[in-house]
Amino acid sequence: MTEGIERTPLTRDFFDRSVLEVAPDLLGRTLVRTTEAGPVEVRLTEVEAYAGEIDPGSHAFRGRTQRNHAMFGPPGHAYVYFTYGMWHCLNLVCGPEGRASGVLLRAGAIEAGAEWARERRLTARNDNELAKGPARLATALGIDRTLNGEDVVAGPSGPLSVLHGTPLPRDQVRSGPRTGVGGDGAHQPWRFWIDGDPTVSPYRAHAPRRRTT
């Protein structure tokens, strides 16, 4: 494992900024998930920004609910939601407390603890697929709703932490529309990824659900 500043945990001040500043700045950072089985570390390669009550694509667009309350702060906490009746997804809350915003962690490269990730992701064809997509990332790391609201800057002894890692030069960062977001939020270029990284998930435009008769 790399020593020095790369192993230094990020502080709350890092997350206490605009979501559009935090999201691309998370690329190249290291998320650590610690369990009794052992730690898994993932280098973040793809994220999406969600700007709360001003963002039609956000869970908080219509205000605070029991489901989304973690998004309203304080920054540096986890927001975990359950979707499609089967998958969890992990977000990191940012911005001033009281203004809901967060960064969805869409994909990453497993750099430590791959043996534990493989046990949770038995259908992955190779290690590049272990955390390729938000539900896969959460599954590989053993993320569920028990971690909703968890403080990710409390220190390395907690179940989730984010290390400084290696920030990327901005010329390696690409941006475009968010995956699966429709309506007024469809064209915001708030998805950020590392150019050419094999763990980045494929982009899919929003596909309205067809009503059955």
C-alpha positions in Angstrom: 0.0 0.0 0.0 1.2 3.5 -0.8 2.3 5.5 2.2 2.4 9.3 2.8 -0.2 11.8 1.8 -2.0 9.3 -0.4 -3.1 7.5 2.7 -4.3 10.7 4.5 -8.1 10.8 5.0 -9.9 13.6 3.4 -11.3 16.2 5.8 -14.8 17.6 6.1 -13.7 20.8 4.4 -13.1 18.8 1.3 -16.8 17.9 1.1 -18.1 21.3 2.3 -18.0 22.8 -1.2 -20.2 22.9 -4.3 -21.2 19.5 -5.5 -19.8 20.5 -9.0 -16.4 21.1 -7.4 -16.4 18.0 -5.2 -17.6 15.5 -7.9 -14.6 15.7 -10.3 -12.2 16.2 -7.4 -13.2 12.7 -6.1 -11.8 11.0 -9.2 -8.6 9.2 -8.3 -9.3 9.2 -4.6 -9.5 6.0 -2.6 -12.7 4.8 -0.8 -12.1 2.3 1.9 -14.8 -0.1 3.1 -13.8 -1.9 6.4 -15.7 -5.0 7.5 -15.0 -7.9 9.8 -14.0 -9.9 6.7 -11.4 -7.4 5.7 -11.0 -4.0 4.0 -11.7 -3.3 0.4 -10.2 -0.2 -1.3 -11.5 1.2 -4.6 -10.0 4.0 -6.6 -12.9 6.1 -7.9 -13.1 6.4 -11.6 -16.6 7.6 -12.3 -19.1 9.8 -10.4 -22.2 11.9 -10.9 -23.2 15.2 -9.2 -26.7 15.8 -7.8 -27.7 19.3 -6.7 -30.6 18.7 -4.5 -33.6 21.0 -4.6 -32.5 22.8 -7.8 -31.9 19.5 -9.6 -34.8 17.6 -11.2 -32.6 14.5 -11.3 -32.0 14.5 -7.5 -33.9 12.5 -4.9 -34.1 15.8 -2.9 -35.7 17.9 -5.7 -39.1 17.9 -3.9 -37.6 18.5 -0.5 -36.7 16.5 2.6 -38.2 13.0 3.2 -37.4 10.1 5.5 -35.5 8.5 2.6 -33.3 11.4 1.6 -32.7 13.2 4.9 -29.0 12.3 4.9 -28.5 14.4 1.8 -29.2 17.6 3.8 -25.9 17.3 5.7 -23.7 17.7 7.3 -21.1 17.2 4.5 -18.8 14.2 4.6 -21.6 11.6 5.3 -22.9 8.7 3.3 -26.3 8.7 1.6 -27.3 5.1 0.7 -30.5 4.3 -1.2 -32.2 1.1 -2.3 -33.4 1.0 -5.9 -35.4 -1.4 -8.2 -36.1 -3.5 -5.1 -32.7 -5.2 -5.3 -29.7 -2.7 -5.4 -28.0 -0.3 -3.1 -26.2 2.8 -4.3 -23.7 5.0 -2.4 -23.5 8.8 -2.4 -21.2 11.1 -0.5 -23.0 14.2 0.8 -21.3 17.6 0.2 -22.0 21.3 0.3 -23.3 23.4 3.2 -25.4 21.7 5.8 -29.1 22.1 5.0 -28.6 22.3 1.2 -29.1 18.8 -0.2 -26.4 17.7 -2.6 -24.4 14.6 -3.1 -22.1 12.7 -5.4 -23.1 9.2 -6.6 -20.2 6.9 -6.8 -20.6 5.2 -10.1 -17.5 3.1 -10.7 -14.0 2.4 -9.5 -11.0 0.1 -9.7 -10.5 -2.3 -6.8 -6.9 -1.8 -5.5 -7.0 -3.9 -2.3 -9.2 -6.6 -0.9 -10.2 -7.9 -4.3 -10.7 -11.3 -2.8 -13.6 -10.0 -0.7 -15.0 -8.1 -3.6 -15.0 -11.2 -5.8 -16.9 -13.1 -3.2 -19.7 -10.5 -3.3 -19.6 -10.2 -7.1 -19.6 -13.8 -8.3 -21.0 -12.8 -11.7 -18.1 -10.4 -12.5 -16.2 -11.8 -15.5 -13.0 -10.0 -14.5 -11.7 -7.6 -11.9 -12.5 -4.5 -14.1 -16.2 -5.4 -13.7 -16.1 -5.7 -9.9 -17.2 -2.1 -9.3 -18.2 -1.0 -12.8 -21.5 0.7 -12.1 -23.1 2.1 -9.0 -24.9 -1.0 -7.9 -21.9 -3.2 -8.6 -19.6 -0.9 -6.6 -22.0 -1.0 -3.6 -22.3 -4.8 -3.8 -18.5 -5.2 -4.1 -18.0 -3.1 -1.0 -20.8 -4.7 1.0 -22.8 -1.4 1.1 -26.4 -1.4 2.4 -28.8 1.0 4.2 -27.2 0.3 7.6 -24.5 2.7 6.4 -26.9 5.5 5.5 -25.7 8.6 7.3 -22.3 7.2 8.2 -19.6 9.8 8.7 -16.9 9.1 6.1 -14.4 11.6 7.6 -14.5 10.3 11.2 -11.3 8.4 10.8 -9.9 5.1 9.5 -11.5 3.1 12.3 -15.0 3.6 10.8 -16.7 1.4 8.2 -16.2 4.0 5.4 -13.5 6.5 4.8 -12.1 8.4 1.8 -8.3 8.7 1.4 -6.5 11.5 -0.4 -5.3 9.1 -3.1 -3.9 10.7 -6.3 -5.9 13.6 -7.6 -6.1 13.7 -11.4 -4.9 16.4 -13.8 -8.1 18.0 -15.2 -7.1 17.0 -18.7 -7.8 13.4 -17.8 -11.3 14.1 -16.6 -14.2 14.0 -19.0 -17.8 15.1 -18.4 -21.2 14.5 -20.0 -24.9 13.9 -19.2 -25.8 11.7 -16.3 -26.8 8.1 -16.9 -30.5 7.4 -17.0 -31.6 10.9 -16.0 -34.6 12.3 -18.0 -36.7 15.4 -18.1 -35.2 18.8 -17.3 -32.1 17.2 -15.8 -31.2 15.1 -18.8 -28.6 17.3 -20.4 -26.7 18.6 -17.4 -23.0 17.5 -18.0 -22.7 16.4 -14.4 -21.3 12.9 -14.9 -17.5 12.8 -14.6 -15.1 10.0 -15.4 -11.4 9.2 -16.0 -10.7 9.2 -19.7 -10.0 5.7 -21.0 -10.3 3.9 -17.7 -11.6 0.3 -18.2 -13.7 0.4 -15.1 -15.9 3.3 -16.2 -19.5 2.1 -16.8 -21.2 2.6 -20.2 -23.4 5.6 -20.7 -27.1 4.9 -21.1 -29.6 7.7 -21.9 -32.9 7.8 -20.0 -35.5 5.4 -21.4 -39.0 6.2 -20.3 -40.9 3.2 -18.9 -43.7 2.0 -21.2 -47.1 1.6 -19.7 -48.8 -1.8 -20.1 -52.4 -2.1 -20.8 
